């Protein structure tokens, strides 16, 4: 069933509006995947095409049975009708059935815009890779792939960032050579090359020991051995734990809540913020706020820093839109994030200084004394943005910027100022 998450690069039966950014991106994804892929890639595409419909039908039926009854209560549509609509959007736009529920295509008005949604399989392995800004590239070692290098690079450019204390493998390697032992502070530990918050741990320091939410308690020596055991298969990095602004304490459940801010280098070379969401854990004891790890996210108004309603990925029977935090009851919708102008400024400066791609997703923590970079994402997830905003990125300003840059890349043309109207039917 995995193929339903990653549809093959083939055209659907839907018709894009003439000159639309998403239509251009979709066509180039299909053409580019076949033309630039290796023979192994093309063989994989052929197999995917053969398996696509059988697995799509089975997956759509499974989801209609599992999620259909709960959505029927809100939409008034039977699970069987939802099954048919999943097949409809799959045929038109090769949209996997899972996304029918993530993006609420059981709503007729929203389903009419299903073709506007940028898919993960289009963006991550293809479009983002083609949109590396080679003219602006400043670091050949890929600044987002290595968290230690990213931290050092940010400090070099005067950008506030969460610093790395140590890297743990077979031994504990402290970044500061003068350091010989873990410092007596709260710690945050995560897998060095992990994604989505997998394996993350938070440790509070009190009375000479490190304490976890799971009830573990270690001295500094014991903590060092614990980290080495955990890092036998996957290296860990150790950072000082950061604390959100007090105004966000009723939303973070003791973890670190962060904003995901999307920036893009626009047609004139300036850095433009296009979207932002604020992420929160929704269960006590969660180590991270990631929506893919069970958290929730709310769209952020770029002009004011105001939050909309929060939601998960929409794939649970209990999925809902929350005006208040489901665990604390704290107001979410309408709340204004502190230090919001400074948060946007930090994202713009980071992209201008070290961003080597047209699009970058920045994870930023808002602390009592201002924003702090956590990490940069050269291939940011699209569902994290599209679900809370309830709109497709392909029909947004970001889609327009991506289409312009892709047109220039394919033409070998790096001239600025090309607008989307010039891309019609290209």
Residue pairs with C-beta under 8 A, 6 or more apart in sequence:
1 55
1 58
1 59
1 62
2 55
3 48
3 51
3 52
3 55
3 56
4 52
4 55
4 56
4 59
4 96
4 97
4 98
5 96
5 98
5 120
5 121
6 48
6 96
6 120
6 121
7 48
7 52
7 90
7 94
7 95
7 96
7 119
7 121
8 45
8 48
8 49
8 52
8 94
9 29
9 30
9 33
9 34
9 45
10 30
10 49
10 94
11 26
11 27
11 30
11 94
12 90
12 91
12 92
12 93
12 94
13 91
13 92
14 92
14 93
14 114
14 115
16 22
16 23
16 26
16 27
16 115
17 23
18 424
18 425
19 420
19 421
19 423
19 424
19 425
20 394
20 395
21 394
21 395
21 399
21 400
21 402
21 403
21 420
21 423
22 115
22 116
22 118
22 392
22 394
22 395
22 399
23 115
24 403
24 406
24 407
24 423
24 426
25 118
25 122
25 127
25 394
25 399
25 402
25 403
25 406
26 115
26 122
26 394
28 127
28 406
28 410
29 122
29 126
29 127
32 126
32 130
32 410
33 41
33 45
33 126
34 42
34 45
37 45
52 94
56 86
56 87
56 90
56 96
56 97
57 87
59 96
59 97
59 98
60 83
60 86
60 87
60 90
60 97
60 100
61 83
63 86
63 97
63 98
63 100
63 101
64 79
64 80
64 82
64 83
64 86
65 79
66 317
67 82
67 101
67 315
67 317
68 78
68 79
68 80
68 82
68 83
69 79
70 317
70 318
71 77
71 82
71 101
71 106
72 78
72 79
72 82
75 82
75 106
75 107
77 85
77 106
82 100
82 106
85 100
85 105
85 106
85 111
86 97
86 100
86 105
88 111
89 95
89 99
89 100
89 105
89 111
89 114
90 96
90 97
92 114
92 115
93 114
93 115
93 117
95 105
95 114
95 117
95 119
96 119
98 315
99 105
99 117
99 119
99 383
100 106
101 314
101 315
101 319
102 313
102 314
102 315
102 383
102 387
103 110
103 114
103 117
103 314
103 386
103 387
103 390
103 392
104 110
104 314
104 390
105 111
105 114
110 390
113 391
113 392
113 395
114 392
115 392
115 394
116 391
116 392
116 393
116 394
116 395
116 399
117 382
117 386
117 392
117 393
117 394
118 382
118 386
118 392
118 393
118 394
118 399
119 382
120 381
120 382
120 383
123 379
123 382
124 379
127 402
127 406
128 357
128 359
128 378
128 379
129 379
130 406
130 409
130 410
131 357
131 358
131 359
131 402
131 405
131 406
131 409
132 356
132 357
132 358
133 265
133 355
133 356
133 357
133 358
133 405
135 414
136 265
136 269
136 355
136 356
137 356
138 353
138 354
138 356
139 153
139 354
139 356
141 149
142 356
142 378
143 149
143 150
143 153
143 354
143 356
143 376
144 150
144 360
144 375
144 376
144 377
144 378
145 193
145 378
147 164
147 192
147 237
147 375
148 164
148 167
148 175
148 237
150 161
150 354
150 375
150 376
151 161
151 162
151 163
151 164
153 354
154 160
154 161
154 350
154 353
154 354
154 373
155 161
155 163
157 349
157 350
157 353
157 354
159 346
159 349
159 350
159 353
159 354
159 373
160 346
160 370
160 371
160 372
160 373
161 372
161 373
161 374
162 239
162 240
162 242
162 365
162 372
162 373
162 374
162 375
163 175
163 239
163 240
164 175
164 237
164 238
164 239
165 174
165 175
165 176
165 179
165 182
165 183
165 187
165 238
165 239
165 240
166 172
166 173
166 174
166 175
166 179
166 182
166 237
166 238
167 173
167 175
167 192
167 235
167 236
167 237
167 238
168 189
168 227
168 228
168 230
168 231
168 235
168 236
168 237
168 238
169 228
169 231
169 235
170 228
170 231
170 232
171 228
172 182
172 224
172 227
172 228
172 238
174 180
181 220
181 224
182 210
182 220
182 223
182 224
182 238
183 240
184 205
184 208
184 220
185 205
185 240
185 241
186 202
186 203
186 204
186 205
186 240
186 241
187 202
187 203
187 205
187 210
187 238
187 239
187 240
187 241
188 200
188 201
188 202
188 203
188 238
188 239
188 240
188 241
188 242
188 256
189 200
189 201
189 202
189 203
189 227
189 230
189 236
189 237
189 238
189 239
190 197
190 199
190 200
190 201
190 236
190 237
190 239
191 198
191 199
191 200
191 234
191 235
191 236
191 237
192 234
192 235
192 236
192 237
193 234
193 235
194 200
194 234
196 290
196 292
196 293
197 287
197 288
197 289
197 290
197 292
197 293
198 293
199 230
199 234
199 236
200 287
200 288
201 212
201 287
202 212
202 213
202 241
202 254
202 255
202 287
203 210
203 211
203 212
203 223
203 241
204 210
204 211
204 212
204 241
205 211
208 219
209 217
209 218
209 219
210 217
210 218
210 219
210 220
210 223
211 217
213 254
213 285
213 287
216 226
218 226
227 236
227 238
230 236
241 256
242 256
242 365
242 367
242 372
242 374
243 256
243 367
243 368
244 252
244 256
244 257
244 365
244 366
244 367
244 368
245 338
245 339
245 366
245 367
245 368
246 368
247 338
248 257
248 337
248 338
248 366
250 325
250 328
250 330
251 257
251 280
251 325
251 328
251 330
251 332
252 280
252 281
252 289
253 280
253 281
253 282
253 283
253 284
253 285
253 286
253 327
253 328
254 284
254 285
255 281
255 286
255 287
255 288
255 289
256 288
256 289
256 365
256 374
257 278
257 279
257 280
257 281
257 289
257 365
257 366
258 278
258 279
258 289
258 363
258 364
258 365
258 366
258 374
259 276
259 277
259 278
259 279
259 300
259 337
259 343
259 363
259 364
259 365
259 366
259 371
260 276
260 277
260 279
260 297
260 361
260 362
260 363
260 364
260 380
260 384
260 385
261 273
261 275
261 276
261 343
261 344
261 347
261 361
261 362
261 364
262 273
262 274
262 275
262 276
262 359
262 360
262 361
262 362
262 380
262 385
262 398
263 271
263 272
263 273
263 274
263 347
263 348
263 350
263 351
263 355
263 359
263 360
263 362
264 271
264 272
264 274
264 358
264 359
264 360
264 397
264 398
264 401
264 402
265 271
265 272
265 351
265 355
265 358
265 401
265 405
266 272
266 401
267 401
267 404
267 416
267 417
267 418
267 419
268 416
268 417
269 416
271 348
271 351
271 352
271 355
272 397
272 401
273 302
273 344
273 347
273 348
274 396
274 397
274 398
274 401
275 299
275 302
275 385
275 389
275 393
275 396
275 398
276 299
276 300
276 302
276 344
277 297
277 298
277 299
277 300
277 384
277 385
277 388
277 389
278 297
278 298
278 300
278 307
278 310
278 337
279 289
279 290
279 291
279 295
279 296
279 297
279 384
280 289
280 295
280 296
280 297
280 298
280 310
280 325
280 332
281 288
281 289
281 294
281 295
281 296
282 294
282 295
282 296
282 312
282 325
282 326
282 327
283 294
283 327
284 327
286 293
286 294
286 295
288 295
289 295
291 297
291 312
291 313
291 384
291 387
292 313
292 381
292 384
294 312
295 312
296 310
296 311
296 312
296 322
296 326
297 310
297 311
297 384
297 387
297 388
298 307
298 308
298 309
298 310
298 311
298 332
298 333
298 388
299 307
299 308
299 388
299 389
299 390
300 306
300 307
300 308
300 337
300 340
301 307
301 308
302 344
304 336
304 340
305 336
305 337
305 338
305 340
305 341
305 343
306 334
306 335
306 336
306 337
307 332
307 333
307 334
307 335
307 336
307 337
308 333
308 388
309 321
309 322
309 323
309 332
309 333
310 321
310 322
310 325
310 332
310 333
310 388
311 319
311 320
311 321
311 322
311 387
311 388
312 319
313 319
313 383
313 387
314 387
320 326
322 332
322 333
323 331
323 332
323 333
324 330
324 331
324 332
324 333
325 331
325 332
337 343
337 366
338 366
339 366
339 370
339 371
342 370
342 371
343 364
343 366
343 371
346 362
346 364
346 371
346 373
347 362
347 364
350 360
350 362
350 373
350 376
351 360
351 362
354 376
355 376
356 378
357 378
358 401
358 402
358 405
359 380
359 398
359 401
359 402
360 376
360 377
360 378
360 380
361 376
361 377
361 380
361 381
362 373
362 375
362 376
362 377
363 373
363 374
363 375
363 376
363 377
364 371
364 372
364 373
364 374
365 371
365 372
365 374
366 372
382 393
385 393
386 392
386 393
392 399
393 399
400 420
403 420
403 423
404 418
404 419
404 420
404 423
407 413
407 418
407 422
407 423
407 426
408 414
408 415
408 418
